[in-house]
Amino acid sequence: MAKSNYITRDGYLALDRELKYLWKEERPKVTQAVSEAAAMGDRSENAEYIYGKRRLREIDRRVRFLTKRLEALTIVEPSPAQEGKIFFGAWVKLEDERGDEKIYRLVGPDEFDPKKNWISIDSPVARSLIGHKVDEEITVNTPNGKAYYYILAIYYHDINLNI
């Protein structure tokens, strides 16, 4: 399945900051270190030179990826028309079959972060949530079978994650 090209404004700005950091700060430092290491003589046994060249390739690869990805992304801003329904960027409070509560934010695949409870819009849970309202029940097909969730709340602004 192809990755969605949706991203929040904060996610876009974070990727853009990373690109600028790599290109304007990290790459010049590594290039300078490689030049200094090359001046030391034999490059075949020069660890600093070999590591520096490898790091430059990694930076260049990431810069190419970020440049292309940022061009392809579409920033999605929450709309007042979305209130009451789950769409991209929403924070959703769910209750599972055991009564455990979970909060997720639906974000783009470039910004998902399990530590923050941010899930990709392409994930099975997120796809099952799209378009639903508070007090509705959803079914999610998981590798372990079906999981059922009850939608307790929907927010389109940052919320306190203490449940």
PyMOL CGO cylinders between C-alpha atoms (Angstrom):
from pymol import cmd
from pymol.cgo import CYLINDER

trace = [
    CYLINDER, 0.00, 0.00, 0.00, 1.32, 3.46, -0.91, 0.3, 1, 1, 1, 1, 1, 1,
    CYLINDER, 1.32, 3.46, -0.91, 2.02, 6.01, 1.78, 0.3, 1, 1, 1, 1, 1, 1,
    CYLINDER, 2.02, 6.01, 1.78, -0.41, 8.89, 2.12, 0.3, 1, 1, 1, 1, 1, 1,
    CYLINDER, -0.41, 8.89, 2.12, 0.93, 12.32, 1.23, 0.3, 1, 1, 1, 1, 1, 1,
    CYLINDER, 0.93, 12.32, 1.23, -0.83, 14.05, 4.12, 0.3, 1, 1, 1, 1, 1, 1,
    CYLINDER, -0.83, 14.05, 4.12, 0.98, 15.74, 6.98, 0.3, 1, 1, 1, 1, 1, 1,
    CYLINDER, 0.98, 15.74, 6.98, 0.19, 18.20, 9.76, 0.3, 1, 1, 1, 1, 1, 1,
    CYLINDER, 0.19, 18.20, 9.76, 1.76, 21.66, 9.64, 0.3, 1, 1, 1, 1, 1, 1,
    CYLINDER, 1.76, 21.66, 9.64, 3.97, 20.78, 12.64, 0.3, 1, 1, 1, 1, 1, 1,
    CYLINDER, 3.97, 20.78, 12.64, 5.10, 17.57, 10.95, 0.3, 1, 1, 1, 1, 1, 1,
    CYLINDER, 5.10, 17.57, 10.95, 5.97, 19.42, 7.76, 0.3, 1, 1, 1, 1, 1, 1,
    CYLINDER, 5.97, 19.42, 7.76, 7.94, 22.05, 9.66, 0.3, 1, 1, 1, 1, 1, 1,
    CYLINDER, 7.94, 22.05, 9.66, 9.85, 19.34, 11.55, 0.3, 1, 1, 1, 1, 1, 1,
    CYLINDER, 9.85, 19.34, 11.55, 10.90, 17.65, 8.29, 0.3, 1, 1, 1, 1, 1, 1,
    CYLINDER, 10.90, 17.65, 8.29, 11.83, 21.01, 6.80, 0.3, 1, 1, 1, 1, 1, 1,
    CYLINDER, 11.83, 21.01, 6.80, 13.96, 21.84, 9.90, 0.3, 1, 1, 1, 1, 1, 1,
    CYLINDER, 13.96, 21.84, 9.90, 15.72, 18.48, 9.57, 0.3, 1, 1, 1, 1, 1, 1,
    CYLINDER, 15.72, 18.48, 9.57, 16.48, 19.13, 5.90, 0.3, 1, 1, 1, 1, 1, 1,
    CYLINDER, 16.48, 19.13, 5.90, 17.87, 22.60, 6.62, 0.3, 1, 1, 1, 1, 1, 1,
    CYLINDER, 17.87, 22.60, 6.62, 19.97, 21.30, 9.53, 0.3, 1, 1, 1, 1, 1, 1,
    CYLINDER, 19.97, 21.30, 9.53, 21.46, 18.49, 7.46, 0.3, 1, 1, 1, 1, 1, 1,
    CYLINDER, 21.46, 18.49, 7.46, 22.22, 20.73, 4.48, 0.3, 1, 1, 1, 1, 1, 1,
    CYLINDER, 22.22, 20.73, 4.48, 23.43, 23.89, 6.25, 0.3, 1, 1, 1, 1, 1, 1,
    CYLINDER, 23.43, 23.89, 6.25, 25.04, 22.56, 9.42, 0.3, 1, 1, 1, 1, 1, 1,
    CYLINDER, 25.04, 22.56, 9.42, 25.73, 18.82, 9.47, 0.3, 1, 1, 1, 1, 1, 1,
    CYLINDER, 25.73, 18.82, 9.47, 26.97, 18.40, 5.89, 0.3, 1, 1, 1, 1, 1, 1,
    CYLINDER, 26.97, 18.40, 5.89, 29.46, 21.32, 5.99, 0.3, 1, 1, 1, 1, 1, 1,
    CYLINDER, 29.46, 21.32, 5.99, 30.93, 20.00, 9.29, 0.3, 1, 1, 1, 1, 1, 1,
    CYLINDER, 30.93, 20.00, 9.29, 31.35, 16.49, 7.90, 0.3, 1, 1, 1, 1, 1, 1,
    CYLINDER, 31.35, 16.49, 7.90, 32.76, 17.82, 4.62, 0.3, 1, 1, 1, 1, 1, 1,
    CYLINDER, 32.76, 17.82, 4.62, 35.35, 19.80, 6.56, 0.3, 1, 1, 1, 1, 1, 1,
    CYLINDER, 35.35, 19.80, 6.56, 36.25, 16.74, 8.66, 0.3, 1, 1, 1, 1, 1, 1,
    CYLINDER, 36.25, 16.74, 8.66, 36.66, 14.63, 5.50, 0.3, 1, 1, 1, 1, 1, 1,
    CYLINDER, 36.66, 14.63, 5.50, 38.92, 17.27, 3.94, 0.3, 1, 1, 1, 1, 1, 1,
    CYLINDER, 38.92, 17.27, 3.94, 41.09, 17.35, 7.05, 0.3, 1, 1, 1, 1, 1, 1,
    CYLINDER, 41.09, 17.35, 7.05, 41.24, 13.56, 7.19, 0.3, 1, 1, 1, 1, 1, 1,
    CYLINDER, 41.24, 13.56, 7.19, 42.18, 13.38, 3.48, 0.3, 1, 1, 1, 1, 1, 1,
    CYLINDER, 42.18, 13.38, 3.48, 45.07, 15.77, 4.11, 0.3, 1, 1, 1, 1, 1, 1,
    CYLINDER, 45.07, 15.77, 4.11, 46.57, 13.28, 6.58, 0.3, 1, 1, 1, 1, 1, 1,
    CYLINDER, 46.57, 13.28, 6.58, 47.75, 10.98, 3.85, 0.3, 1, 1, 1, 1, 1, 1,
    CYLINDER, 47.75, 10.98, 3.85, 46.82, 7.36, 3.06, 0.3, 1, 1, 1, 1, 1, 1,
    CYLINDER, 46.82, 7.36, 3.06, 43.04, 7.26, 2.70, 0.3, 1, 1, 1, 1, 1, 1,
    CYLINDER, 43.04, 7.26, 2.70, 42.74, 3.48, 2.52, 0.3, 1, 1, 1, 1, 1, 1,
    CYLINDER, 42.74, 3.48, 2.52, 43.57, 3.08, 6.22, 0.3, 1, 1, 1, 1, 1, 1,
    CYLINDER, 43.57, 3.08, 6.22, 42.24, 6.42, 7.44, 0.3, 1, 1, 1, 1, 1, 1,
    CYLINDER, 42.24, 6.42, 7.44, 39.21, 5.68, 9.65, 0.3, 1, 1, 1, 1, 1, 1,
    CYLINDER, 39.21, 5.68, 9.65, 38.13, 9.33, 9.91, 0.3, 1, 1, 1, 1, 1, 1,
    CYLINDER, 38.13, 9.33, 9.91, 38.17, 9.66, 6.14, 0.3, 1, 1, 1, 1, 1, 1,
    CYLINDER, 38.17, 9.66, 6.14, 36.26, 6.40, 5.56, 0.3, 1, 1, 1, 1, 1, 1,
    CYLINDER, 36.26, 6.40, 5.56, 33.68, 7.17, 8.25, 0.3, 1, 1, 1, 1, 1, 1,
    CYLINDER, 33.68, 7.17, 8.25, 33.29, 10.75, 7.01, 0.3, 1, 1, 1, 1, 1, 1,
    CYLINDER, 33.29, 10.75, 7.01, 32.68, 9.66, 3.42, 0.3, 1, 1, 1, 1, 1, 1,
    CYLINDER, 32.68, 9.66, 3.42, 30.10, 7.13, 4.63, 0.3, 1, 1, 1, 1, 1, 1,
    CYLINDER, 30.10, 7.13, 4.63, 28.38, 9.80, 6.73, 0.3, 1, 1, 1, 1, 1, 1,
    CYLINDER, 28.38, 9.80, 6.73, 28.31, 12.17, 3.74, 0.3, 1, 1, 1, 1, 1, 1,
    CYLINDER, 28.31, 12.17, 3.74, 26.57, 9.50, 1.66, 0.3, 1, 1, 1, 1, 1, 1,
    CYLINDER, 26.57, 9.50, 1.66, 24.00, 9.00, 4.45, 0.3, 1, 1, 1, 1, 1, 1,
    CYLINDER, 24.00, 9.00, 4.45, 23.38, 12.75, 4.70, 0.3, 1, 1, 1, 1, 1, 1,
    CYLINDER, 23.38, 12.75, 4.70, 23.05, 13.12, 0.92, 0.3, 1, 1, 1, 1, 1, 1,
    CYLINDER, 23.05, 13.12, 0.92, 20.63, 10.19, 0.76, 0.3, 1, 1, 1, 1, 1, 1,
    CYLINDER, 20.63, 10.19, 0.76, 18.47, 11.72, 3.52, 0.3, 1, 1, 1, 1, 1, 1,
    CYLINDER, 18.47, 11.72, 3.52, 18.61, 15.18, 1.92, 0.3, 1, 1, 1, 1, 1, 1,
    CYLINDER, 18.61, 15.18, 1.92, 17.44, 13.74, -1.43, 0.3, 1, 1, 1, 1, 1, 1,
    CYLINDER, 17.44, 13.74, -1.43, 14.62, 11.85, 0.28, 0.3, 1, 1, 1, 1, 1, 1,
    CYLINDER, 14.62, 11.85, 0.28, 13.46, 14.86, 2.32, 0.3, 1, 1, 1, 1, 1, 1,
    CYLINDER, 13.46, 14.86, 2.32, 13.60, 17.18, -0.69, 0.3, 1, 1, 1, 1, 1, 1,
    CYLINDER, 13.60, 17.18, -0.69, 11.42, 14.86, -2.79, 0.3, 1, 1, 1, 1, 1, 1,
    CYLINDER, 11.42, 14.86, -2.79, 9.09, 14.02, 0.09, 0.3, 1, 1, 1, 1, 1, 1,
    CYLINDER, 9.09, 14.02, 0.09, 8.48, 17.64, 1.10, 0.3, 1, 1, 1, 1, 1, 1,
    CYLINDER, 8.48, 17.64, 1.10, 7.52, 18.43, -2.51, 0.3, 1, 1, 1, 1, 1, 1,
    CYLINDER, 7.52, 18.43, -2.51, 4.98, 15.59, -2.52, 0.3, 1, 1, 1, 1, 1, 1,
    CYLINDER, 4.98, 15.59, -2.52, 3.36, 16.30, 0.86, 0.3, 1, 1, 1, 1, 1, 1,
    CYLINDER, 3.36, 16.30, 0.86, 0.07, 18.11, 1.39, 0.3, 1, 1, 1, 1, 1, 1,
    CYLINDER, 0.07, 18.11, 1.39, -0.39, 20.01, 4.66, 0.3, 1, 1, 1, 1, 1, 1,
    CYLINDER, -0.39, 20.01, 4.66, -3.82, 19.33, 6.11, 0.3, 1, 1, 1, 1, 1, 1,
    CYLINDER, -3.82, 19.33, 6.11, -5.33, 21.88, 8.49, 0.3, 1, 1, 1, 1, 1, 1,
    CYLINDER, -5.33, 21.88, 8.49, -8.34, 20.98, 10.64, 0.3, 1, 1, 1, 1, 1, 1,
    CYLINDER, -8.34, 20.98, 10.64, -11.54, 22.55, 9.36, 0.3, 1, 1, 1, 1, 1, 1,
    CYLINDER, -11.54, 22.55, 9.36, -14.49, 23.66, 11.51, 0.3, 1, 1, 1, 1, 1, 1,
    CYLINDER, -14.49, 23.66, 11.51, -16.66, 21.47, 9.25, 0.3, 1, 1, 1, 1, 1, 1,
    CYLINDER, -16.66, 21.47, 9.25, -14.84, 18.41, 10.65, 0.3, 1, 1, 1, 1, 1, 1,
    CYLINDER, -14.84, 18.41, 10.65, -15.99, 18.99, 14.23, 0.3, 1, 1, 1, 1, 1, 1,
    CYLINDER, -15.99, 18.99, 14.23, -17.82, 15.98, 15.59, 0.3, 1, 1, 1, 1, 1, 1,
    CYLINDER, -17.82, 15.98, 15.59, -16.33, 13.50, 13.09, 0.3, 1, 1, 1, 1, 1, 1,
    CYLINDER, -16.33, 13.50, 13.09, -12.96, 11.82, 12.90, 0.3, 1, 1, 1, 1, 1, 1,
    CYLINDER, -12.96, 11.82, 12.90, -10.64, 12.97, 10.13, 0.3, 1, 1, 1, 1, 1, 1,
    CYLINDER, -10.64, 12.97, 10.13, -6.92, 13.53, 9.63, 0.3, 1, 1, 1, 1, 1, 1,
    CYLINDER, -6.92, 13.53, 9.63, -5.27, 15.33, 12.56, 0.3, 1, 1, 1, 1, 1, 1,
    CYLINDER, -5.27, 15.33, 12.56, -7.91, 14.37, 15.12, 0.3, 1, 1, 1, 1, 1, 1,
    CYLINDER, -7.91, 14.37, 15.12, -7.18, 13.23, 18.66, 0.3, 1, 1, 1, 1, 1, 1,
    CYLINDER, -7.18, 13.23, 18.66, -9.49, 10.31, 19.44, 0.3, 1, 1, 1, 1, 1, 1,
    CYLINDER, -9.49, 10.31, 19.44, -10.26, 8.84, 22.86, 0.3, 1, 1, 1, 1, 1, 1,
    CYLINDER, -10.26, 8.84, 22.86, -11.30, 5.18, 22.61, 0.3, 1, 1, 1, 1, 1, 1,
    CYLINDER, -11.30, 5.18, 22.61, -12.42, 2.49, 24.99, 0.3, 1, 1, 1, 1, 1, 1,
    CYLINDER, -12.42, 2.49, 24.99, -11.66, -1.14, 24.18, 0.3, 1, 1, 1, 1, 1, 1,
    CYLINDER, -11.66, -1.14, 24.18, -13.65, -4.26, 25.10, 0.3, 1, 1, 1, 1, 1, 1,
    CYLINDER, -13.65, -4.26, 25.10, -11.94, -4.53, 28.51, 0.3, 1, 1, 1, 1, 1, 1,
    CYLINDER, -11.94, -4.53, 28.51, -12.79, -0.94, 29.40, 0.3, 1, 1, 1, 1, 1, 1,
    CYLINDER, -12.79, -0.94, 29.40, -9.23, 0.35, 28.90, 0.3, 1, 1, 1, 1, 1, 1,
    CYLINDER, -9.23, 0.35, 28.90, -9.06, 3.86, 27.47, 0.3, 1, 1, 1, 1, 1, 1,
    CYLINDER, -9.06, 3.86, 27.47, -6.59, 4.92, 24.79, 0.3, 1, 1, 1, 1, 1, 1,
    CYLINDER, -6.59, 4.92, 24.79, -5.97, 8.22, 23.05, 0.3, 1, 1, 1, 1, 1, 1,
    CYLINDER, -5.97, 8.22, 23.05, -4.55, 8.42, 19.54, 0.3, 1, 1, 1, 1, 1, 1,
    CYLINDER, -4.55, 8.42, 19.54, -3.81, 11.20, 17.11, 0.3, 1, 1, 1, 1, 1, 1,
    CYLINDER, -3.81, 11.20, 17.11, -4.23, 10.48, 13.40, 0.3, 1, 1, 1, 1, 1, 1,
    CYLINDER, -4.23, 10.48, 13.40, -1.20, 11.84, 11.52, 0.3, 1, 1, 1, 1, 1, 1,
    CYLINDER, -1.20, 11.84, 11.52, 0.68, 11.25, 8.30, 0.3, 1, 1, 1, 1, 1, 1,
    CYLINDER, 0.68, 11.25, 8.30, 3.01, 8.28, 7.84, 0.3, 1, 1, 1, 1, 1, 1,
    CYLINDER, 3.01, 8.28, 7.84, 6.03, 10.60, 8.02, 0.3, 1, 1, 1, 1, 1, 1,
    CYLINDER, 6.03, 10.60, 8.02, 5.22, 11.73, 11.54, 0.3, 1, 1, 1, 1, 1, 1,
    CYLINDER, 5.22, 11.73, 11.54, 3.70, 8.76, 13.39, 0.3, 1, 1, 1, 1, 1, 1,
    CYLINDER, 3.70, 8.76, 13.39, 5.21, 8.22, 16.83, 0.3, 1, 1, 1, 1, 1, 1,
    CYLINDER, 5.21, 8.22, 16.83, 4.02, 5.45, 19.17, 0.3, 1, 1, 1, 1, 1, 1,
    CYLINDER, 4.02, 5.45, 19.17, 5.57, 7.22, 22.18, 0.3, 1, 1, 1, 1, 1, 1,
    CYLINDER, 5.57, 7.22, 22.18, 3.29, 10.21, 21.58, 0.3, 1, 1, 1, 1, 1, 1,
    CYLINDER, 3.29, 10.21, 21.58, 0.29, 7.99, 20.67, 0.3, 1, 1, 1, 1, 1, 1,
    CYLINDER, 0.29, 7.99, 20.67, 0.40, 9.30, 17.10, 0.3, 1, 1, 1, 1, 1, 1,
    CYLINDER, 0.40, 9.30, 17.10, -0.73, 6.69, 14.59, 0.3, 1, 1, 1, 1, 1, 1,
    CYLINDER, -0.73, 6.69, 14.59, -0.47, 6.79, 10.81, 0.3, 1, 1, 1, 1, 1, 1,
    CYLINDER, -0.47, 6.79, 10.81, -3.60, 7.62, 8.85, 0.3, 1, 1, 1, 1, 1, 1,
    CYLINDER, -3.60, 7.62, 8.85, -2.73, 4.50, 6.83, 0.3, 1, 1, 1, 1, 1, 1,
    CYLINDER, -2.73, 4.50, 6.83, -2.93, 2.17, 9.86, 0.3, 1, 1, 1, 1, 1, 1,
    CYLINDER, -2.93, 2.17, 9.86, -5.88, -0.22, 10.24, 0.3, 1, 1, 1, 1, 1, 1,
    CYLINDER, -5.88, -0.22, 10.24, -7.10, 1.57, 13.40, 0.3, 1, 1, 1, 1, 1, 1,
    CYLINDER, -7.10, 1.57, 13.40, -7.01, 5.00, 11.75, 0.3, 1, 1, 1, 1, 1, 1,
    CYLINDER, -7.01, 5.00, 11.75, -8.71, 3.77, 8.59, 0.3, 1, 1, 1, 1, 1, 1,
    CYLINDER, -8.71, 3.77, 8.59, -11.47, 2.26, 10.72, 0.3, 1, 1, 1, 1, 1, 1,
    CYLINDER, -11.47, 2.26, 10.72, -11.96, 5.53, 12.60, 0.3, 1, 1, 1, 1, 1, 1,
    CYLINDER, -11.96, 5.53, 12.60, -12.30, 7.91, 9.63, 0.3, 1, 1, 1, 1, 1, 1,
    CYLINDER, -12.30, 7.91, 9.63, -15.74, 9.50, 9.38, 0.3, 1, 1, 1, 1, 1, 1,
    CYLINDER, -15.74, 9.50, 9.38, -17.07, 8.13, 12.67, 0.3, 1, 1, 1, 1, 1, 1,
    CYLINDER, -17.07, 8.13, 12.67, -18.58, 10.14, 15.55, 0.3, 1, 1, 1, 1, 1, 1,
    CYLINDER, -18.58, 10.14, 15.55, -18.60, 10.05, 19.33, 0.3, 1, 1, 1, 1, 1, 1,
    CYLINDER, -18.60, 10.05, 19.33, -20.64, 7.17, 20.81, 0.3, 1, 1, 1, 1, 1, 1,
    CYLINDER, -20.64, 7.17, 20.81, -20.10, 4.95, 17.78, 0.3, 1, 1, 1, 1, 1, 1,
    CYLINDER, -20.10, 4.95, 17.78, -18.45, 1.55, 17.88, 0.3, 1, 1, 1, 1, 1, 1,
    CYLINDER, -18.45, 1.55, 17.88, -15.82, 0.53, 15.34, 0.3, 1, 1, 1, 1, 1, 1,
    CYLINDER, -15.82, 0.53, 15.34, -14.36, -2.80, 14.38, 0.3, 1, 1, 1, 1, 1, 1,
    CYLINDER, -14.36, -2.80, 14.38, -10.67, -3.14, 13.52, 0.3, 1, 1, 1, 1, 1, 1,
    CYLINDER, -10.67, -3.14, 13.52, -9.31, -6.21, 11.76, 0.3, 1, 1, 1, 1, 1, 1,
    CYLINDER, -9.31, -6.21, 11.76, -6.02, -7.12, 13.44, 0.3, 1, 1, 1, 1, 1, 1,
    CYLINDER, -6.02, -7.12, 13.44, -3.66, -10.08, 12.96, 0.3, 1, 1, 1, 1, 1, 1,
    CYLINDER, -3.66, -10.08, 12.96, -5.12, -11.51, 16.19, 0.3, 1, 1, 1, 1, 1, 1,
    CYLINDER, -5.12, -11.51, 16.19, -8.73, -11.16, 15.03, 0.3, 1, 1, 1, 1, 1, 1,
    CYLINDER, -8.73, -11.16, 15.03, -11.27, -8.38, 15.35, 0.3, 1, 1, 1, 1, 1, 1,
    CYLINDER, -11.27, -8.38, 15.35, -10.93, -5.65, 17.96, 0.3, 1, 1, 1, 1, 1, 1,
    CYLINDER, -10.93, -5.65, 17.96, -13.82, -3.44, 18.99, 0.3, 1, 1, 1, 1, 1, 1,
    CYLINDER, -13.82, -3.44, 18.99, -13.54, 0.15, 20.18, 0.3, 1, 1, 1, 1, 1, 1,
    CYLINDER, -13.54, 0.15, 20.18, -16.08, 2.66, 21.44, 0.3, 1, 1, 1, 1, 1, 1,
    CYLINDER, -16.08, 2.66, 21.44, -15.42, 6.30, 20.56, 0.3, 1, 1, 1, 1, 1, 1,
    CYLINDER, -15.42, 6.30, 20.56, -15.50, 8.46, 23.69, 0.3, 1, 1, 1, 1, 1, 1,
    CYLINDER, -15.50, 8.46, 23.69, -14.24, 11.84, 22.42, 0.3, 1, 1, 1, 1, 1, 1,
    CYLINDER, -14.24, 11.84, 22.42, -12.84, 13.66, 19.39, 0.3, 1, 1, 1, 1, 1, 1,
    CYLINDER, -12.84, 13.66, 19.39, -10.57, 16.72, 19.56, 0.3, 1, 1, 1, 1, 1, 1,
    CYLINDER, -10.57, 16.72, 19.56, -8.80, 18.81, 16.95, 0.3, 1, 1, 1, 1, 1, 1,
    CYLINDER, -8.80, 18.81, 16.95, -6.36, 20.50, 19.33, 0.3, 1, 1, 1, 1, 1, 1,
    CYLINDER, -6.36, 20.50, 19.33, -3.64, 19.17, 21.64, 0.3, 1, 1, 1, 1, 1, 1,
    CYLINDER, -3.64, 19.17, 21.64, -5.08, 17.50, 24.71, 0.3, 1, 1, 1, 1, 1, 1,
    CYLINDER, -5.08, 17.50, 24.71, -3.75, 16.30, 28.02, 0.3, 1, 1, 1, 1, 1, 1,
    CYLINDER, -3.75, 16.30, 28.02, -2.89, 12.61, 27.55, 0.3, 1, 1, 1, 1, 1, 1,
    CYLINDER, -2.89, 12.61, 27.55, -3.39, 11.67, 31.21, 0.3, 1, 1, 1, 1, 1, 1,
    CYLINDER, -3.39, 11.67, 31.21, -6.29, 9.27, 31.19, 0.3, 1, 1, 1, 1, 1, 1,
]
cmd.load_cgo(trace, "trace")
